[in-house]
């Protein structure tokens, strides 16, 4: 067993950074910074007494839109068209268009701002194929979208419908508090913020469910669920946001509410197994996804190498001595050992460190050292985070010195670029 002990002062500083960083915005229900797909599509089917409605929702980041300036505003838009195909015939066509306007150029490049919307499609208990098409305002570009198969048996298994993922924190909508659907590929988030499941049951006599979750053939979660709503739900748009609204007057359907489904789960596949009185086990497959995962972690070998900022060479060598295919698990163990008291699977210390690594990669690379997290400025940023103050002193035509001050920590670091090429080295 490898024993890994980064310097205590660095871990303490990382904890401080975690406390004061934007990570806790996620716990307040703010949207996750997204990843890399231009158009994110989610499908949910909600049931009432006699009907079923499929909700196709989309999300597009501002950074993926095409904005044009109009006076003091920047405007853009997005259109989603869907052909509904049943028995190899187009039986319907639905369309939605969304416009957006922002007041600054920086907002147009936001990786957290987005537009979203939904299309409602009434369906029978049959299989369908949805063919989506996308188009962007101010551009001739169309993003190819995958066909959306609707296999009825995957959404309703006897009396139990496929759960939908909702934000555990309600939002205000028309003076009411409503749930929010996740609207992120139908996945379960890997996150410190609590996400829940709404489980439709088409049998009013069932008053309790057993819900079990398995990952890698191991039981992670097993709970009796007694909380339910004696009515149906629909998805709606409200004040620019998507919400899950209740539908009163339904007699033969109820929705069970399972809280915090994501907290014990790790990234990867998960199987949610649900059963009630006189029902067989209904199995539903989900992906557990880290929305906004730091890009540095996409390369586990590099993620280990940048630990040199806080670790000695022997520890780095010991981590890299494992097989490449095991680097991800080795890295998980390393960070879990440093955060043994966490109450859920998500490791905020790891998240904070690699968000810093991403920033360093994007801002501190140079012609001679393209890996920004391995530069002198990158290493200090990894250890201590964003400085409270940065001053620049121009020494000559090319030479520049940056002075970073961390007031709370009472630390000052100086870096000089002697060539004008962005290659800052730490002054001794």
N, C-alpha and C positions, 0 to 999 in steps of 0.2 A: 504494500500500500504506500502510495506517495504521500508524504507529509509536506504540505505547502503553506508557507507562512510569509506573506508579503509584509513589509514594514508596517507596524501598527499605526504610525503617524499618517501614512498614505491612506490606509483603510479608513481611519477616522475622518480624514479630509473628504474622502469619497462619500461617507455617510452624511457629512455636512452638505456636500453638493447635492446629494439625493433629497435631503430635507427641503432645501431652498430652490431646487430646480423645478422645471415645469412638469416633472413626472406626476406630481400629485394632481395636476390638472386632469389627468385621465381618471383619477378616482372621483372627480367631481362630475364626471359624465361628459367631458368635452370630447370632440371627435378625435379619433386616432389619426396621427399622421399616416398617410397611406403609403402604399408601395409603388408598384411599377406598372400595373395595368392601367391603360388609358380609360377604359370604361369597365366599371365593376357592376355585374348583373347578379341579382338575387331573385329566387323564386320561392314563394310560400303559397300554400293552399290552406285557406281557412274554411271551416265547415259551419253550417247552420242546420236547422232541422231537415230541410229538403234540398238544399243547394250547396254548391261548392264554388268558391271563387279563387282563381289563381291570380296572385299579385306579382307582377314583374316590376321590380324596383331597380333603379340605376343610380350610380354615383360617378361623377366625373370631377377630377381635381381641377382647380383653376389653372394649375401649371400645365395641364394638358389641353386647355382651350386655346382659341386664337382670338386675342383681344385687339380691338382697334380703338384709337383715341378719338373721342368726340367731345370737344371742349375740355372741361376739367375731368371728364369721366372716361373710363375704359369699359367697352361693352363687348359681350360675346354671347354665344348661345349654343345649344345642342339639341338635336332632334333624334328620337328613337322611334323607328317603325317596326312593327312586328306582324308577320304573316302567321295566322293560326291554321295549322294543317291537321286534318283528321281524315283517316282512310285515304291518304295520298292526295287529298284535295284541299285547296285553300278555302276555308269556310268563313274566315273573317280576317279583317286587317285593322290593327289599332295603331295609333300614332300619338306622340306627345312631344311638345317642343318647350324648352325652357330658355329664358334669357337671363343674363346676369350683368350687373354693372358695378364697378368698383371705382374708388376715388384715387388710387395711386398705382404706379407701375409695379411697385414691390408686391402689391396685393395680387397682381396678375400672375406672379411667379410663386404664389403660396402653395406649399405642399400640405396644408391643413384645410384651407378653404375649398369648398366644393359646391356643385349644384347637384340636386337629386330630384327624382320624381317617380311616379308609379303609373302603371297601366293595369286596370282591372279586367279580367277575362272570365266570364261565366263559363263553366265547363260541366260536361256530363261525366259520369264515371266511366271514362274511356281513356285510351292513350292518345296523346297529341304530340305534335312537333311544332315548336315555335321557332320561326326564322327571323332573327332580329337584324335590322340595318341601322347604321348610325351615320349622321352627318353633322359637321361642325359649321357654325356661322363663321363668316369671314375666311373660309377656306374651301378648297375643292377636295380636301382630304376626307376619305371615308375609312373608318377603322373596321376591318373585318371582325365580326362577332361570331362566336360559336353558336351552333344550333342548340336550342334548349329542349331536351326531351322531357316529356311529362309522362312517366310510367305510373299509372294509377296505383298499382300494387306497392309502389315505393312510398306512397303518400298516405294510404289508408290500409291498415292491416287489421281486418275484422272491425273492431269497434274503436281502435286507437289510431289517431291521425299523427302524421309526422310533426314533431314539436317545432315551434319557431323560436328563434333566439331574440331576446329583448334586453334592452338596457335595464339594469336593476334599479336605476334612479328614474322616477317619473319626471315629466316636464309639464309646464303649464301650457294649456291650449284652450283658448276661449274660456278662461277662468276655471277650467277643469284640469285635474292632474291626469296625464295619460302616459301609458308605456310608449317606448320608442323601439321599433324593430331595428335590428343591428344594421341591415342593409349593407352587408359586406360578404357576398358570395355564399351566404347561408352557413358560414362557419361559426365555431365557438371560439371566442377570443382567448388567447394566452395573455393574461393581464392581471394586475392586482385589483382592478376594478371589477365589481361583482356583476356578472351577467346571468340571466335567468332563462328558463324554458317555460313557454306556455304550451300545454299538451292538450289537444282536443280529444274528447271522448264522446262518442256517439251512443251513449247509454246512460240515462239519468239515474239508473239504479246503482252505478258504481260510485262509491264514496271514498275510495282509497286506492292509490296506485303504489306499486313497488317499482322504483327506478334504480337500475344498476348501470354503471359505466365501466367498460373494459378498455384497456390500452395495452398493446403488446401481450395479449392473452392474460393480463393481470387485472384483477378487480380493483378499481381505484375508488369507486363510489358506490354506496348502496344505501338507499334511504326510502322510508315509507313517506308518501306525500298525501296529506289530508286537506291541504288548502286548495280550494277550487272556487271558480266563479260560475254561478248557475245561469250563464247566458253565453251567447256567441260573441265573436269579435270580427272586426273588419279593419283593414288598413286604409288610412286616409292621409291627405295632406292638410296641414294646419299651420298657417303663418310661416310657410317656407320649410316646414319640417314634416317628417313622416311620423305618424302616431298610430297606435293600435286602439281603436275605439270599441266600446261594448255595444252589442245589439240586444236590446231587451225583447222579451216576449217569446223566447225560444224554450221549448219544453224538453226536447230530446237530445240536448247537447250541453256539455259543460267543459270548462277549461281548467285543468289543474296547473298550479303555479309552483314550480321548483326553483328555489333561490340558490344563487351562488354555484351553479353547475360547473363553472370554468375553474374555480379557484384551486382544486387539487390536481388539475389536468396539466399535462405537458404537451409540447408541440407534437403534431403527428395525427395519425388516425385514431378515432374513438368510436366505439360502438355503444349506443344508448339502448338499453334493453328495458322495456316497459311491460308490466303486466298488472291486471286487475282481477276482480272477482269473476270467475268463470270465463276468463280470456286466456288465450295462449300468449306466449311471449312475443311482443312486437319488437323487432330489431331495426334500428335506424343508424346509418353510418354518417358520421360528421368528420370534418377536418377541424383540428384545433390549430389556429393560426395566430402568429404574433404579428398583429397589424402594426406597421411602422417599425419593424425590426431593424436595428442598426445595420447598415450595409456592410460594415466591417465583419460582422458575424456570418455573412454569406460565404466568407472564405475562412474556415476554421484555422487553417495553418497560419494565415496572416494575423488572425485574432489572438493566437498564442504568441506570435512573435512580438506584437505590440505590448505584451505584458512586461517586456524589458524595462518599461518606464517605471515599474514598481517592484520588479522581481530581479533576483540575481540569475546569472547565466546557468547555474546548476539546475535550478527549478525549470527554466525554459527548456533546457536540454532534456530533462526528464519527461516533460510533457510531450516534446517532439519525438521522443523515442518510441512512442506508440505508433500503431499503424494509422495511416492517413484516414482510413474509413472510421476510425475511433476518435478522431480529434474532437468532434462535436461532443461526445459523451465525456471525454477527458476534461474539456473546458467547462461543461456543466458541473462536474464534480468539484473542480477547482473553485468555482464561484459559490457553489452551495456550501462548501466547507468554510467559506469566509462570511457566510450569512446564515448561520445555523438556527437563528431564532425566528426566521421568517414564517409567517402564518399561512402561506399559500405557496404554490409552486413557482410563481413568477419571482425572479430574482432582481430586485430593484437596483442592487449594487452593481450587478453585471450590466444592466440596462444603462445606468448612468455612465459607467466607464466607457462603454462602446458608443454611446451618443457623443461623448467627448472625442473618441477616436474618429468618428465620422466627421466631426467639425474640423479636427486637425487635418484629416485627409483632404478636405475641401479647401482649406485656407492656408496651409503651411507648406505645401509642396513647392519645389523649385526645380529649375532645369537640372541641377546636379543631384537632387534628392527628391524624387517624385513621390515618395511615400511620406506624406505630411506628418503622420503619427510617429515617424521615426526621426524627425528633425528635432533640434534642440527646443524650439518653441512648442512643437507637438508634444514632446515628453513632459514639459512643464504643464501644459494644458491638461494632459491626461492625469497628472498627479493632483492638480489644484483647481482645475476648471477655469472659468472665465475670470480674468483679472478685474479688480474693482476700477482700475485706471490704467490706461496705456498712453504713454507720451512718446513722441517721435522727435529725434534730434538729427538734423541734417548736417553731417560733418564735412562733406565735400560734395562735388558734383554727383558722385555715385554712392558714397558711403552714407548709411543711415543706421541710427541706433534706436531700438525700441526698449522702453523701460516699463516693465509690468509691475504693478503694485497690488498686493493682496493685503488690504488694510486690517481685516479681522485677524488674519494669520501673522501679520507683521513681517511679511516677506516681500522682497524686491528682487526682481531678476532683470538682467540687461542682456540684450541680443544685438549684434551688429552685422549688417550686410555690407561688406566692403566692395562688392562688385556691381551692385545695382541689379542683380539677377534674382533677388529674393532668397538668397541662401544665407539666412540669419544663423549665426553661431553664438552660443552663449558666452558672454564675457566672464572671465574668471576674476 
